[in-house]
């Protein structure tokens, strides 16, 4: 599975595949125009793999699509309630707003990082602090959204645990996001799980002349 496109000032792409031998993947991505110049990204990893994992992720994806303008902590609570009769999933959310900021929040083992150009090789400038738990089964008592500034060219990378943890090493920021995600999936997907990686590049906002 590969998808890519632009929403406003954000260039994005996703690449994923099911566990070898399975027909469906429990890993999902969600890309939504959240209005007001904001773009919402989500990566969902249904517990385990196969149809039951896919059902959990599909339930969360539907909730996000129907409630995209809600704050991130509210979105996680809504997903949790909607997934109460499923296996549950790891869910990470990231929102680029119109003020050159990224807001993110996650529960479970989805890895999210901001990678930026640096001398020598790209550097991880920020990493999401995810909370332990399973959306649909057990949420932490407090959900705290983190907010960080982003600069033009910054790259958001989000991956399920079917991608090896060193996936961000040596990312070629000169490539389009579609090539970045395809390369990461080809080089870093594990043979023991579903795998998915999402990349979103902040292009910056053009200010109107005064």
C-alpha positions in Angstrom: 0.0 0.0 0.0 1.3 3.4 -1.0 -0.3 6.8 -1.0 1.0 10.4 -1.3 -0.2 13.9 -1.8 -0.3 17.5 -0.6 -2.7 19.2 1.8 -2.0 22.9 2.0 1.6 23.4 2.8 2.3 19.8 3.8 3.7 17.1 1.5 2.9 13.6 2.7 3.3 9.9 1.8 2.6 6.5 3.3 4.0 3.1 2.6 2.9 -0.2 4.3 2.3 -3.9 3.9 0.8 -6.8 5.8 2.7 -9.4 7.6 4.0 -11.8 4.9 1.3 -14.5 4.4 -1.6 -12.3 5.6 -4.2 -10.7 3.3 -4.9 -7.6 5.4 -2.8 -5.4 7.6 -3.7 -4.1 11.0 -1.6 -1.0 10.5 -3.4 2.1 9.2 -2.7 5.7 8.4 -5.1 8.6 8.4 -4.5 11.9 6.6 -7.1 14.6 7.0 -7.6 18.3 6.3 -8.6 19.5 9.8 -9.7 22.9 8.6 -8.2 26.4 9.3 -4.9 25.5 7.6 -4.4 22.4 9.9 -3.5 18.9 8.8 -4.1 15.8 11.0 -2.0 12.6 10.6 -2.5 9.4 12.5 -0.8 6.0 12.5 -2.8 3.1 14.0 -1.4 -0.3 14.9 -4.1 -2.8 15.7 -3.0 -5.3 18.3 -1.5 -8.4 16.7 -2.2 -8.8 13.0 -4.9 -10.1 10.6 -8.6 -9.2 10.3 -9.2 -8.5 14.0 -6.3 -6.1 14.1 -7.6 -4.4 10.9 -11.0 -4.0 12.4 -9.7 -2.2 15.5 -7.7 0.2 13.3 -10.6 0.8 10.9 -12.8 1.7 13.8 -10.3 4.3 15.0 -9.9 5.7 11.4 -13.6 6.2 11.1 -13.8 8.1 14.4 -10.9 10.4 13.4 -12.6 11.1 10.0 -15.9 12.0 11.7 -14.3 14.2 14.4 -11.2 15.7 12.8 -11.6 19.2 14.3 -11.6 18.0 17.9 -8.5 18.4 20.2 -6.1 15.4 20.1 -6.9 14.3 23.6 -10.6 14.2 22.8 -9.9 12.3 19.6 -8.0 9.6 21.6 -10.9 9.3 24.1 -13.4 9.0 21.3 -11.3 6.3 19.7 -11.0 4.5 23.0 -14.8 4.3 23.5 -15.4 3.2 19.9 -12.8 0.4 20.1 -13.9 -1.0 23.4 -15.2 -4.2 21.8 -12.1 -4.7 19.6 -8.5 -5.8 20.3 -7.5 -2.2 20.6 -4.6 -0.5 19.0 -1.6 1.8 19.5 -2.6 5.2 18.2 -0.4 8.3 17.6 -1.8 11.6 16.3 0.1 14.6 14.9 -1.4 17.9 13.8 0.4 20.6 11.8 -1.3 23.9 12.5 -1.3 27.2 10.6 1.1 28.7 13.1 4.2 26.6 12.2 3.6 24.3 15.2 3.2 20.5 15.5 0.9 19.1 18.2 1.2 15.4 18.9 -0.1 12.8 21.3 0.3 9.0 21.4 -0.6 5.9 23.3 1.3 2.6 22.6 4.3 1.8 20.5 4.0 4.0 17.4 7.3 5.9 16.9 7.1 9.5 15.9 10.0 11.9 15.2 10.9 15.2 13.6 13.9 14.9 11.4 15.8 18.0 10.3 18.8 18.9 8.2 22.0 19.0 10.2 25.8 19.0 9.5 26.9 15.6 8.3 23.6 13.7 8.4 19.9 14.5 9.3 19.3 14.8 13.0 16.2 13.8 15.1 15.2 17.2 16.5 12.2 15.9 18.5 10.6 12.6 19.4 7.1 12.0 20.7 6.8 10.9 24.3 4.2 8.2 24.0 2.2 6.9 27.0 1.9 3.2 27.9 -1.5 1.6 27.2 -3.8 0.2 24.5 -6.5 2.5 23.0 -9.7 0.6 23.4 -8.5 -1.4 26.4 -6.5 0.8 28.8 -5.8 4.5 28.6 -3.4 6.5 30.9 -5.1 8.7 33.5 -3.8 11.9 31.9 -3.4 12.6 28.2 -1.0 15.5 27.6 -0.6 16.9 24.1 2.9 18.1 23.3 3.5 21.1 21.1 6.8 21.9 19.3 7.7 24.5 16.7 8.4 23.3 13.2 10.5 24.9 10.4 10.1 24.6 6.6 11.8 21.4 5.5 11.2 19.6 8.8 10.1 16.0 8.2 7.7 14.1 10.5 8.3 10.4 10.4 5.7 8.0 12.1 6.1 4.2 12.1 4.5 1.1 13.6 6.7 -1.4 15.4 6.9 -3.5 12.2 9.6 -1.0 11.2 13.0 -1.3 12.9 13.9 1.4 15.5 16.9 2.7 13.5 14.8 3.6 10.5 15.5 7.3 10.7 19.2 6.9 10.4 20.5 8.2 7.0 17.2 9.5 5.7 17.8 11.4 2.5 15.8 14.6 3.0 16.4 15.7 -0.6 14.0 13.0 -1.8 10.2 13.4 -2.1 8.2 11.9 0.8 6.9 9.1 -1.6 10.5 7.9 -2.2 11.4 8.3 1.5 8.6 6.1 2.7 9.1 3.5 0.0 12.8 3.3 0.8 12.2 3.0 4.6 9.6 0.2 4.1 11.9 -1.7 1.8 15.0 -1.4 4.1 13.5 -1.5 7.6 10.3 -3.6 7.5 10.4 -6.7 9.8 9.3 -10.1 8.5 7.4 -10.8 11.7 4.7 -8.1 11.7 2.6 -5.7 9.7 4.6 -2.6 8.8 3.8 1.0 7.9 5.7 4.3 7.7 4.3 7.8 7.2 6.3 10.9 6.2 5.0 14.5 6.2 7.2 17.5 5.3 6.3 21.0 6.4 6.8 23.4 3.5 6.2 26.6 5.4 3.5 29.2 5.1 3.5 32.1 2.6 2.8 35.4 4.3 0.6 37.8 2.5 2.3 41.2 1.7 1.4 44.1 3.9 
